[in-house]
Amino acid sequence: MRCLALWMLTALLAGCAAPEPAPRPLYRDPVQDGAADVSLVFNRGLKRWEMFYTNRRATLRLDDPKDVSWVHATPVGIAATRDGNHWQPAGQASFPAECTGVTLWAPEILDADGVYHLWLTVVPGVHSSWTGERRIEHLISTDLRTWTCAGRVELGSNKVIDASVIRRPDGGWRLWYKDELGGSKLKFADSADLKTWTLRGPVSQLPAEGPKVFPFAGKWWLVADLWKGLLVLRSDDAEHWQEQPARLLADIGTAPTDRAKGQHPDVQVVDGRAYLFYFVHQSGEPEAKADNRWHQRTAIQVAELKLQDGWLMVDRHAAPPDLRSAFGSR
């Protein structure tokens, strides 16, 4: 009886543990300080959540302020967590040279039928301006470490970036992406086998990038980066969309490291709650007043998405959510 009582007291105390907000920022890359464009995935083998991200060379100092080579020669970094709130660097992803290259952007990872699928934006070479080809490559893995080339995603353009992929409600697959030759609009394509894609029209007339599509609260949602806050679209079938009047994260945060617009989102829905991961340039920090390159640095933040009058809202001024129950080790 004494052991049972002790066990019940321990369980009761654990269940009543005080909330612990995730830190702000949630994560910064310790080497380049340029973590951006995150995609979260649960590593089934290691039984932990991992974050794959574009690792920009944010500490690189260049003479020309218009030189953007610091966002080229970018590997994909990995961070990992055991409790959801605290993330540690876990090295860099390694990909086959024959289908990738030196400049890698915007990893998108989907775990489907026991296989990890990765859609990766590849930019051949290093460019000092926003030039050069961009393409999306599909890779597969069973352990998130050893990857196999699964084919280039042919989308009728040689300047496509930022894939977001779901399994369609009526079967097959649907991919959203930014077509820079098509006015930088977000377009989509359908596939029955993840190999051959049928092109579809734009989902919005607004130029945008970094789309993320996900189901939440009985609807399909698309959020994307407008460079002045996040676009939100709502749908019943992931094909026909309504535009939300209000943008997300267009306001400037007041907390340290969150004092710029939110960009390039990822969303994970766990146990019925939706968590928005986004990156923030450090242009609003005190260090930026003395260092004209400090704005290159980026930090990863998290906030919870909630419904208000049928649309998504987020309060970046509130304390970050406690991620321990949702993203702690299983």
C-alpha positions in Angstrom: 0.0 0.0 0.0 2.8 2.4 0.9 4.5 1.8 -2.6 1.1 2.3 -4.3 0.5 5.6 -2.4 3.9 6.8 -3.3 3.4 6.0 -7.0 0.0 7.7 -7.0 1.5 10.8 -5.4 4.4 10.9 -8.0 1.9 10.5 -10.8 -0.3 13.3 -9.4 2.6 15.7 -9.0 3.8 15.0 -12.6 0.3 15.6 -13.9 0.1 18.9 -12.2 3.6 20.1 -13.3 3.6 23.8 -14.0 3.7 24.8 -17.7 7.1 25.5 -19.1 7.0 27.8 -22.2 9.4 26.9 -24.9 12.4 29.3 -25.0 12.4 32.3 -27.4 14.1 31.8 -29.7 13.4 28.1 -30.0 16.6 27.4 -31.9 19.7 29.2 -33.3 22.4 27.4 -35.3 25.6 27.6 -33.2 28.0 27.8 -36.2 26.4 29.9 -39.0 23.6 31.5 -37.0 21.4 31.3 -40.1 18.8 28.6 -39.4 15.7 29.1 -41.7 13.1 27.2 -43.6 12.5 24.4 -41.1 10.8 21.1 -41.6 10.0 18.9 -38.5 9.8 15.1 -38.6 9.7 12.4 -36.0 12.7 10.1 -36.2 11.2 6.7 -35.6 14.5 5.0 -35.2 15.9 7.4 -32.6 12.5 8.1 -31.1 12.9 11.9 -31.1 11.7 14.9 -33.1 14.2 16.4 -35.5 14.3 19.7 -37.4 15.9 20.0 -40.8 16.7 23.5 -41.9 18.4 25.7 -44.5 21.7 26.7 -42.9 22.5 30.1 -44.2 26.0 31.5 -43.9 24.7 34.4 -41.8 28.1 35.3 -40.2 29.7 35.8 -43.6 30.8 39.4 -44.1 30.7 40.7 -47.7 31.8 44.1 -49.0 28.8 44.6 -51.3 25.6 44.9 -49.3 23.7 43.5 -52.3 25.8 40.4 -52.5 23.6 37.4 -51.6 26.2 34.7 -51.8 25.8 34.2 -48.1 22.4 32.5 -48.8 24.2 30.1 -51.2 26.7 27.3 -50.4 24.1 26.4 -47.8 24.0 22.9 -46.4 20.9 21.4 -44.6 21.4 21.4 -40.8 19.7 19.1 -38.3 18.6 19.8 -34.8 17.0 17.4 -32.4 15.0 17.4 -29.1 14.2 14.9 -26.4 11.7 17.1 -24.6 10.2 19.3 -27.3 11.3 22.6 -25.6 15.1 22.3 -25.9 16.8 21.7 -29.3 20.4 20.7 -29.8 22.4 20.7 -33.1 22.7 17.2 -34.6 25.1 17.8 -37.5 24.4 18.3 -41.2 22.4 16.1 -43.6 24.3 14.2 -46.2 22.9 13.8 -49.7 24.0 12.1 -52.9 26.1 14.5 -55.0 24.5 13.3 -58.3 21.1 14.8 -57.5 22.0 17.7 -55.2 24.8 20.3 -55.0 26.5 22.9 -52.8 23.4 25.2 -52.4 20.4 23.5 -50.8 17.3 25.3 -49.6 13.9 24.5 -48.0 13.9 20.8 -47.1 10.4 19.4 -46.9 10.0 16.0 -45.2 7.1 13.6 -45.2 6.9 10.3 -43.4 4.6 8.0 -45.5 4.2 4.2 -45.3 7.4 3.7 -43.5 9.5 5.8 -45.9 10.8 9.3 -45.4 10.4 11.5 -48.4 12.4 14.7 -48.9 11.8 17.4 -51.4 14.8 19.6 -51.6 15.4 22.9 -53.5 18.7 22.7 -55.4 20.5 25.8 -56.7 23.6 24.8 -58.8 26.6 26.9 -57.8 27.0 30.0 -55.7 25.6 33.3 -56.9 26.1 36.9 -55.7 22.6 37.9 -57.0 19.2 36.2 -57.3 20.1 34.4 -60.5 20.7 30.8 -61.6 18.6 27.7 -62.0 16.5 26.3 -59.2 15.0 22.8 -59.2 13.2 20.5 -56.7 14.7 17.0 -56.2 12.9 14.1 -54.5 15.0 11.8 -52.2 14.0 8.9 -50.0 15.4 7.3 -46.8 14.5 4.8 -44.2 16.5 6.4 -41.4 16.7 10.1 -42.2 20.5 9.8 -42.6 21.1 7.8 -45.8 19.3 9.2 -48.8 18.7 7.9 -52.3 17.9 10.1 -55.3 14.3 9.5 -56.4 14.1 11.9 -59.4 13.8 15.5 -60.3 10.3 16.9 -59.9 9.5 18.1 -63.5 7.3 21.2 -63.2 7.8 22.9 -66.5 10.1 25.6 -65.2 13.8 25.8 -64.3 13.2 28.3 -61.4 11.0 26.4 -58.9 11.6 26.3 -55.1 9.9 25.4 -51.8 7.9 22.2 -52.1 5.0 21.3 -49.8 3.5 17.8 -50.3 0.4 16.0 -48.9 -1.4 12.8 -49.6 -4.6 14.0 -51.4 -7.9 13.4 -49.8 -9.1 11.5 -52.9 -5.9 9.6 -53.4 -2.5 10.3 -54.9 -0.3 13.2 -54.0 -0.4 17.0 -54.3 2.6 19.3 -54.3 2.7 23.1 -54.0 5.7 25.2 -55.0 6.8 28.7 -56.0 7.4 29.3 -59.7 9.7 32.2 -60.1 9.2 32.3 -63.9 5.5 32.4 -63.3 5.4 35.7 -61.4 6.6 33.9 -58.2 3.1 32.6 -57.7 2.3 29.5 -55.7 1.3 26.7 -58.1 0.4 23.0 -57.5 0.8 19.7 -59.2 -0.8 16.3 -58.8 0.8 12.8 -59.0 -0.4 9.2 -58.6 3.1 7.8 -58.0 5.4 10.7 -56.9 7.2 10.4 -60.2 5.1 12.0 -62.9 3.4 15.3 -62.1 0.4 17.0 -63.7 0.7 20.8 -63.5 -2.2 22.8 -62.1 -2.8 26.5 -61.9 -1.8 29.0 -59.2 -3.7 28.9 -55.9 -3.4 32.7 -55.4 -2.6 35.7 -57.6 -0.2 37.0 -54.9 3.6 36.3 -55.2 4.7 34.2 -52.2 7.1 31.5 -51.2 7.5 28.8 -48.6 4.0 27.3 -48.7 2.9 24.8 -46.1 -0.3 22.8 -46.4 -1.8 20.9 -43.5 -5.2 19.6 -42.1 -6.5 21.2 -38.9 -9.9 21.5 -37.3 -11.8 19.9 -40.2 -10.3 22.1 -42.9 -7.2 22.2 -45.1 -5.0 25.2 -44.6 -2.2 26.8 -46.6 0.2 29.3 -45.1 3.0 30.9 -47.0 5.5 33.8 -46.8 4.4 37.1 -48.4 7.5 38.9 -47.1 5.1 41.1 -45.1 3.4 38.5 -43.0 2.0 35.0 -43.8 -0.7 34.4 -46.3 -3.5 32.0 -45.0 -5.8 30.1 -47.3 -8.6 27.7 -46.2 -10.2 24.8 -48.1 -12.6 21.9 -47.8 -10.7 19.8 -50.4 -7.2 21.1 -50.6 -8.0 22.4 -54.1 -10.4 25.3 -53.9 -9.3 28.0 -51.5 -10.6 31.0 -49.6 -8.2 33.8 -48.6 -8.1 34.9 -45.0 -8.3 38.7 -44.7 -5.7 39.0 -41.9 -2.0 38.0 -42.3 -0.2 36.2 -39.6 3.0 37.5 -38.0 2.9 40.8 -40.0 3.2 42.7 -36.8 6.6 43.1 -35.2 7.2 41.2 -32.0 8.4 42.9 -28.8 10.4 40.0 -27.3 14.1 39.8 -28.0 15.0 37.8 -31.2 11.4 38.1 -32.4 11.4 41.7 -33.5 10.8 41.3 -37.3 8.2 39.7 -39.5 7.7 36.0 -39.4 8.9 34.1 -42.5 8.8 30.7 -44.2 6.5 28.6 -42.0 6.3 24.9 -41.0 3.2 23.7 -39.1 2.9 20.5 -37.1 -0.5 19.3 -35.8 -0.1 17.1 -32.8 -2.9 15.8 -30.6 -5.3 18.3 -32.2 -3.2 21.4 -31.6 -1.3 23.3 -34.4 2.2 24.6 -33.8 3.6 27.2 -36.2 7.4 27.3 -36.6 8.9 30.3 -38.4 12.2 32.2 -38.7 12.9 35.8 -37.9 15.7 38.0 -39.2 17.6 39.7 -36.4 17.3 43.2 -38.0 15.3 44.5 -35.0 17.9 43.6 -32.4 20.2 46.1 -30.7 23.3 44.4 -32.2 22.0 45.4 -35.7 22.5 49.1 -34.9 26.3 48.6 -34.7 26.7 45.7 -37.2 25.4 46.2 -40.7 25.5 42.4 -41.3 23.6 41.4 -38.1 20.3 41.4 -40.0 21.6 38.3 -41.9 21.2 36.2 -38.8 18.0 34.3 -38.3 16.4 32.5 -35.3 13.6 29.9 -35.2 10.5 30.7 -33.2 7.3 28.8 -32.3 3.8 29.8 -31.6 0.5 28.0 -31.4 -2.2 28.5 -34.1 -5.7 28.9 -32.9 -9.1 29.3 -34.5 -11.0 32.6 -34.2 -14.3 33.1 -36.1 -13.3 30.2 -38.4 -9.9 31.6 -39.3 -6.3 31.1 -38.0 -4.8 33.5 -35.5 -1.6 33.6 -33.6 -0.4 35.8 -30.7 3.3 36.2 -31.0 3.3 38.5 -28.0 2.2 35.7 -25.7 4.6 33.3 -24.1 5.6 30.4 -26.5 3.7 27.2 -26.0 5.0 24.3 -23.8 6.0 21.7 -26.4 7.0 18.9 -23.9 3.8 16.8 -24.2 3.5 17.2 -28.0 7.2 16.9 -29.0 8.9 15.0 -26.2 10.3 11.6 -26.8 7.7 8.9 -27.4 
